[in-house]
C-alpha cells in the first residue's frame, strides 16, 4: 500500500482517479471475444480455405498439412500462400459473426453455418445456415445485416453454436 502525507490530498485524488481509470479501461482490453463456430474437429469453415473465398477460386477445401491456429480454431488452407495471407490479416479473411449464420443473427439467434452458403459483401465474408436460407438472406442483405449488427454485441460472448444441433 502506498502512503501519502495527509497534506497531499490532490495527490490522493489523482492517484484515485488513475486507479479508477485503470479499473475501467484495462478489462476492456481483455474482453473475451466470442467463440468461432467450428465443426466437430475444431476446424473453422469446416476445413475450407478462408482466403479462397476472396480469390475468385472458391471456396476451396484446405489441406490437413497446411493449417494455422487463430481465435480458438484450426484454419485449413489450400496453399502456403493463402496461409501467409490469412496470418498477415486474419480479420480480413475470417467470416463475420465468428462464422455463425448472418440470417439467424438478424433474428437474434446464434446458429451454425454452412461454408458453402456464403457471400462477400463490402469485403466481408458472411455465412448462412444453408443454401435455402442464403437465398432468403439475399432478398434483403442490407436489412438483415442491419439487424444482425444490432444483435451481435449481445450475442458475441455467448457460446458458439455446435454441429450436431440445429442451433
N, C-alpha and C positions, 0 to 999 in steps of 0.2 A: 504494500500500500504506500502510495506517495503522500507525504505530509507536507502541507504548505503552511507558511506562517499565517496566523489569524488575520494580519493586516493585508493579506493578498487576496481579498475576495474577488477582484477582477480576474486574477489568475485561476481561481477556483471555477469561476463562471466559464471562462474559456476552456478549461480542462473538461468540465462537464459537457459543454457544447460539443467538443470534439468526440467525447465518448458517445454522446447521443448520435452524432453523425455516423460514427463507426458502426453502431448497432443497426442503423437503418440502411447503410449503404453496403457494408460487407456481405450480409446474407444475400443481397440481390445478385452479387457476382457468383454465388454458389447455388443459385436456384436450380432445382432439378428439372431438366428438360424431360419431355415425355419419352416413353419408350417407343422405339420404332416397331412397326408391325413386321414380324418375321415369320417365316414358315417353321415347321416343326424341327428343322435342323439349325435354326438360328440365322438363316440367310435372309438378308434384305432382298426385296424384289424376287423372292423365290429362286434366286440364283441368276437372274437376268442382269446384264451389264448396264449399270445406270448411265454410263456415258453414251452407250449405243443408242439410246432414245434420242439424243441430240445430234447425232452424226448423220442422220438420214438412213442409216443402215438397218435400224432395228426397232424393236428390242432383239438383241442377240443373247443367247444363253452364255453365261460366263463359264469359265473353266475352274474346276476344283483346285487347280495348281496355281491360279493367279487370283489371290484374294487380298483383302485388307480389312482390318477391324476399325470400325468407326461407329460411335454413338451406340454402343452395346450390341452391334450386329456384325455379321460377317458379310462382306460385299464381294461378289464374284465378278470377274472381268474377262472379256473375250481376248484381251491383249494387254501386254505390259504398258503400252502407250496409254490405253484407257485407264488403267490403274493409276498411272502417274498423273494424268489429268484430274482424276477424281480426288486424289490425295492433295493436290495443289489447291483445290477449292471444293470441298465436299458439299457445301451449301448450294452451290450452283447446280449440282447433279442429283443430289438426294431428292426424293419426291416430297412434295408439300405434305403437311399434316403427318409427318413421321411415317408416310406410306399408307395411311388409312384412307378410306373411301371419302372423296370430296363431296359426293352427293349425300351420303349419310350424315356427314358433319353439318350440312345445311339444315338437317332436321334435328341437330343436337345430339347425334349418336356417334360413337367411335366404333367403326365397323371395319373388318378386314377388307382387303382389296385383291384384285386380280391384276398381275403385272401386264396382262395383255389387253386390259381395258384402260387405256391411257390417252392422255393428250397433253401437249405442251401449250401453255397459254402464257403469253408475255414472258417467255424464257423460263417458265417454271413447270416442272413435271407434276401432273395430277393423275391420280389413280382412282378407279371406281371398283365397286364390288363385282360387277360382271359386265359383259358386253351389252346386255339389255339395259342395265342401269346407266351405263355410259351413254347410250343413245338418249335416254331421258334427260340426263345431265346436259347433253349438248343442246337441248331445246332452249335453255336459258342459262348459259355458263356465267355471264356476269351476275345475274340474280342469285344463282346458287353459291357463287364464290363470295358474294357479299354476306350471305347468311352464314356460310362456313367460317369466314373470317370473324364474324361476330361471336360464334360459339367456341372457336378454337381456344382462346385464352382459358376458359373454364374447363375444357376437356383435355388440354395438352398433358397435364400432370397425372391424369388417370391412367391406370394400367393399359397396356396395349391390348388390342383385340388378339385373339389366338385362333389359329387354324384349328378346325375340328369343331368349332362352334359357329353358329351363324353370325354372331356378333362379338 
